């Protein structure tokens, strides 16, 4: 009855209800309890994703699982459902989920809380930036802990967290935890857990260090690999070869021109995020910025606005955006070229999902040539070159340069705001300098990075007419 009224309200014909019930039975076939199935019906989930089909039965059987799947694949429900089915109330912490970022921890916590409403179970999210005493007080009656390695390890050292009864350990986005330098903390945390446990590891990419974790801490694991949900036929990839002093002006021009759906603008450093966000705001383009330097309550509020469709443009770093499953992204802008092909794939994978069209736009200046050439050649992608439209050079909100964590470990060459100057992730270095040019073969075809040269719908000349020097001032490189 609940199912029928739900789908009638959604406009489905009555004769289609039997088909929908059959699809709903797919979840039941996994062995999920009615407590979980009723929540699925309430949330209008009728068809499991590929990762759910493959992993839920294995998780319910107690197998160790390696899931190679990206954000948005449905992996969170896969491991949360398994945790709920095997966790018992009032028997201490029995499930630990480690994540690389606060935002991802918060998302997993929300899913866990929603699906556990029919269970007598309590969960808690633990990460830095909030009062540790409040977290300690909530730990006393909780069975499921979700958090970031740093704060979890801190609580273990304080002896405020007991993992001796853990039966399920989840390492979510293990590749990102490695990239961010959390691997030593993760190893220490695992040492606090019983050896006889179920371990579930999820990762969008594989590396030697991730494989090392798998060998050391998983027992006879079953590996499940699912393709990304991005539809390559629906994803349009283009780039602009733009002088660095016009990069921000071009971004603003394109955002004004194509204002539909949700837009994500990726920058490589916190400083660039702040510069781009503030400059967009001063030029009348409403946006929100998110990076690791913001207070947690501010970050949470911004993310919620996107989930509630109350915001459209998010300017962010790779690390801050990692794990955020924001629906309805139509455009992804690479203001700075990603440092490697894996990061490029992760960024553009935000759009063109679930049969929807999407566009990935890269703004490439001379400091980006080396990295972007590596990205394109390694993935053998055909990125169309767009001709620069006539654009007005806009004011850029320049911050005074001071001590910054982003200034550590930079590579050679690059501009403070326009180029590829490092990453927010610890341990990652820039791969090239400003005098590294793409291969001559691409240049001979009229495009540095492959693909066909294409004129912008805005028309116009090469675009330098809009980038004249201000009267009496030097040209600035932004």
N, C-alpha and C positions, 0 to 999 in steps of 0.2 A: 504493500500500500504506500509506504514511504517512497519507494522507487518509482511507482507509477505517477504519483503527484509531482515528484521532482521533475521527471522528464516531460510531463504534460506542461508544466510551467515553462520549460525550456523550449516548447514548441514542437516536440516530437510527436509523430502520429502514434496512436495506440497500437497499430499493427507492428510497429517497430520495437515494441517493448520486449517481446520475447527474445529478439536478437540482442538487445541490450542486457537482458538478464543472463543470456549465455555468456556474453563478454564478462559480466560481473562474476560469473562462476569461475573464470580463470584464476581469480585471486583465491577463491575457495579451494580450488584444486591444489594450491600450494600447501594447504594444511593450516592456513591462518584461522584463528578463532573468530567467533561471532563478535567478540568485543572489538576486534580490529576491523572486521568487515562492515560493521554498522557505521563506523566512522568514515570508511571509504564511501559508503552510500551517501552519507550526509554531505560529504565533500565533493560528490559527483564524480568520483574516480571510477571509471568502468573498465579501463583497459591497462594492463601492466605494461611498462616500458621494457625494452630489451634487457636492460641490466637487471630489472626486477624479475623477469621471467627466468633468467639464468641463475641468479644468486639466491633468491629467497628460499627455494627448496633446499639448497646446499646449506644455507645458514641455519634453517630450522633443523637440519640433521646434525648440526654441531660441527660441520666441516670448517677447516681454515680456508679462507677465500682470498684470492687476489683479484680485485676488480679493476680492470683498466678502462676507466670511463671518466668523462669530463663533467664539469659542473652543468646541471640542467638535465642530466641523464636519468634522474630518479633514484640515484644510489642511496640518498639519505633515507627514504622510506624503506628501502631494502634492508639496511642494517638496523634501523629503528624497530621495524616490525619483529625482527628476530630477537632483539633485546627484550622487548615487551613480553614476548611469548615465554621466555625462559627465566625472567627475573621474578623473584618472590618478595613480597612486602615484609618490611621490618626485619630484614636479615643483613643490613649493612650495604655498603657500596658493592654492587655486583657487576656493574658495567661502567667502563671508562672509554670515552671518545676523545681522542686528541685531534686538534685541528690547528692549522698554522695561524689563523687570524681570529680576532674577536668577532668580526662580522659573520664568519662562517659558524663559529660556536653559537652565536645568537640564533642563526637560522635553524641549526640542528635542534637547539633547545625548543624553538617554537614548534617544530614538527613533532618532537617528542612529547611536548606538553599537550598538543592537540590530539594525538593518537593514544595517549595514556589516560584520557579522561574516563574511560570505562575500567581502568585498572586502579588498584589501590597502591599506586607507586608515585614516588616523588623524584623529580630531577632538578639539577642545578647547573647553571652555566658559570664557569670560573675563568676569569682573565684579568689582566692588569688594568689599571686605570679606574678601578672602583674600590670601595672600602673593603679591605680584606677581612675585617672583623665581622662585617655583615655576612660575607661568604662563609666564614667559619661557623657562625651560628646556624646557618641553613644546612650545613653538611651533616649535622647530627642525625637527622631523620631521612636522609636521602639514599636512594638505591642506584641512581644513574647520575654520573658526573660527566659533564661536557666542558672541555676547556682547552686553553693554549698551554704549551709545554712549560713556559716560564713560571706562570702562577701555580700550576699543578705541582711542579717540583718544589717551589717555595713552601707550599702547604705540607708537602711530604717531609721536608727538612724540619719544619716546625712541629711535626708529629700531629698535625691537625687533620690529616687525611690518611685513612687506613685502606690499603688496596689488597689486603690479604684474602678477601673473599671474592675478588673479581673473577667472574666466569667468562666475560666477553670483553675483549680489548679491540677497539677500532682505531686504526690509523688512517684518518681521512686526509686526502690530498698530501700523501706522503712525499711526493716529489717536491711540492712547495715547501714543506717543512725542511727538506734537505737544502733547497735553494736558500732558505732564510737562515740557515746556520743552526737549526734546532736539533740536529741529529744527536748531538751528545746528550742534551737534556732528555730526548726521547729514550735513548738507551738507558739512562739512569732511572727514568720512570718505569720502564719495562722491568727493571730489576726488582722493583717493589711488588710486582704482580706474581701470582702463583704460576708455576711452570705448566701446570695442567689447567689450561684455559682455551677458549676459542679466540683466535686472532683473525681479524678482518682488515685487509689493507686495500685502500682505494687510491688510485693514482691516475692522473690524466696522461702522464708520460713515464717512460722508464729510463733509468740510468744505472750505472754500476753501483752507486751508493744505495739506491732503492732496492736493487736486486740483492745487495748484501744484507739489508734488513730482512728481506723475505727469507733468505737462507738461514739466518741466525734465529729468527723468532717465529717462523711459521712451520707447522708440522704437516707434511704431505698436503700442501695446499692445492686447491683446484683453481686454475687461472681462467678467468672469464674476460674476454675482450669484446667490447661493443664499439661500433663506429660512432663517430660524432653525430649529433642530431642536426648538424648544419647541412643544408641541401646545397651542394655546389652549383646546381643549376639555377638556384634562386639567389645566389650570392654574387654580386657584382663587385669586382676589385679594381680600383683605379688609383692613380697617383698623380701628383702635381710636382714638377721640378720647379721649386719656388726659391727666389733669393731669400736669404735668411731674414733680411730686414722687412720682408713682406709676409712672412709666414703667419703671424697673428692676424694681419689684415685679411689674408685669404681665408683663414678659418672663420672669422666673423662674417665675411661675405657669404660663404657657403652655408653657414648656420642660418643666416637670414633668408637665404634662397630656398632652403629645403627644411622647413620647420614642420615636420610631421613625425609622430611617434616619439620614442625615447632615443636619445643620443648619448653615446659615451665617448668622451675625449680622453685619450691616454697620453700621459706625459711620463717622463722617466724619473723626475725628481719632485720632491715636495715643493721646492722653490718655484719650479716651473708651473706646477698645479696652481699655486697661489697667484702667480703672475697672470696666467691665462684666465683664471676665474674672475679675479678682480678687474682685469681689463675688459672682459666680456660684459661684466656688470656695468662698468662705467660707460660702455657703448650701447647700453640699453638691451642687452641680451641676458635675460634671467637664467641663472644656472646655480648649481651647487657643487662644492668641491669636497673631496674626501681623500685623506691620506693619513698615515700613521701618526702625524703630529697633532691631530685634533683630539679633543677630549672625548671620551667614550659616549657620553650622553648626547653630544652633538652629532657624532657619527651615526648613532642609532636613530636619532630623529630624522636625519637626512635619508637614510636607507628606507625608513618607513614611508616617507613621502613618495618615494619611487614605487614602493609596493602598492601604495594607495592611489597611484596615478595622479598625484598632486604635483609632480615635478617632471621635467622633460630632458634637461641637459645635465649630465654628470661629468665633471672634470676630475680625473682620478689618476693615481699611480697604479702600477701593476699589482703591487702587494696589497694595497687597500681594497682593490676590486676583486682579488682572488677569492673565489668561493661565493661571491654574490650572485644569486640567481635572479636577475631582474628580467621580468617578462616584457615582451613587446619592443625590444631594441631594434630599431630600423636602420640606424647608421652608427658605424664605429669609425672614429677619426684617430689616426696615429699622428698626433702632433709631433712627437718624437718617434723616430724609428725604433722598433724593439731591438733588443740586443742580440736576439737569436731567433731562429725559425720557430722553435717551440713556443716562444712568447707571442710571436705573430699569430700563429694558429690559435692560441688561447684567446687572444684579443678578438680576432674576427669571428671566432666561434660564438660570440655573444649575439650575433644577428643571424638572419636567414634560418630560423628554427621553425619547426612544426609547419612546414609548407609555406611560410611567409617569405616575402622578398626582403632582401637586406643589401646594404652597401658598405664596403670597407674602403675608406679614403685615407691615403697616406700622403702627408705633406713632407716632401723630401728636399732638404737643402744640402749644400756640399758636405756638411759634417755628417750627413746620414748615408752618403753614397755606399761606403764600405759595408755597413751593417745591412742595408736594404738589399744590396746586390747579393749578399750571402743568403738572406732570407728567400729571395725569389729563386735563386739558382738551386738551393737545396730542396725546395718544395716543388720545383718545376711548375710554378703557377704562372699564368698569363695575366699580368696586371696591365691594364690599359693606361697609357699616358694621356692625360687631359691637358689641353692647352690653357694657359693662364688667361682668365678673363681680365678685363680692365677693372681694377679695384682701387679704392681710395685708401691711402695709407692712414691708418688709425693710430691713436695714442695708445701706448703700452704702459701699463702701470708697473714701473720698475721699483723693485725693493732694494733698499740699501744692502749691500753685501756684507754679511757677517759670518760668524762661525756657524757651520751647518754640518749635520751628519752626512748630508748628501755630497759634500765636497770630498769625502774620503774615497780613495780607490778609483778615481776617475781615469779614463783612458786618455790617449793623446788627442789633441785637436778638439774642435767643437765649440759651440757658442754657449754662453751661460744659460740662455733660455730657448734658443732655436735648435740647438744641435743635440746630438746623442751623448750626453755627459753622465754616463754611469747609470745606476739603477738604485731603487730604494732597497732592493734585496741585498742582504749582506753576502759578501764573497763573490759577487758577479762583477766582472770587469768589462769595460768597453772593448769592442773587438777591433776597432780600426780608427784611423786618423782622418783628418780633413783632406789630405792630399791623396787618399786612396780612391781611385776612380773605377767604375764598373768596366767590364770587359769591352774591348773595342768593337766586338761583333755586334753588341746591342746598339752601340752608338751609330754604327754604319747603317742600321735599319731605321735610324731617326728616333730611337727610343733607348734610353739607358738600361732599362730593366725588362725588355721584352714586350711583346704585345704591339698593337697598332696605335699609331698616334691618332688622337681624336680631339676634335674641336669642342670646346665648352659651349653649352647651349647659350651662354651669355654672350658669346662672340667676342669680337674685339681683337686687339693686337696682343703682343707678347706679355703685356701686363705691366711693363715698367713705367708706363705713363702715369699709373696711379701711385708709383713709388718714388716720385721726385723728392729730392732733398728739401727739407724745410728751409725757407729763406734764411740765409745767414748762419745755418747750423750744419754740423757734420752729419753725414749719414750714420744712423745707428743700426747695429746688427741685432735685430730681434726677430 
